[in-house]
Amino acid sequence: MKYTTTSIVISGCSTAEPVEINSCSGNCGTSSMYSAEANTMMHYCSCCQEATTSQKEVELICPDGSKVKHSYIHVESCGCHVTDCDAGTTATPGTTRQRGRRR
């Protein structure tokens, strides 16, 4: 998980102090493997995303001195979640490019 401290600004109103905004990043497993039984390629993909979140509320101060409440999603933890692989990136049978040998 990545921890970032920044001000929240909405319609010119901003937090008096920077707040912690967490985000998820990192490597999760992906694989592509031939299945003899299915006679096709089997794909497994996962992505790093939020696992648990909470709602946080902050006070924004506007240029005219007024104050507004704003709630935002705070990331508590991250994890690898199974997702669909992009079918557009799979080569059709017989179209695999092979590297030529140098002489």
C-alpha positions, 0 to 999 in steps of 0.5 A: 500500500502506498501512503500519500499526504495531500490536501483535498480541494473541491470547487475551490474549498480545501482541507486546512491540513493535508490528509492521508490518501492511501492507494494500492499498487504492486505486482499480482500474479498472472499466467497463461498456460496451455490446457491439453484437456480444453485444447486452448490457452488458460489465462489467470489474471489478478490485479492489486486493488483495495480489500477494505475501505472506510468512509472518512469525513473532513472539513473543507474551508472555502475562500469566502471563509465558509466551511463544508463537510466532505467524505471520502473513501479511505483505503485500509488494506490492499490485496490481489483480486482475480479479474478477467484477462483482456481477451484482446491480447491473446494471439490466435493459434498459429500466429505466434511470432518466433524469433529468427536466428542471427547468422 
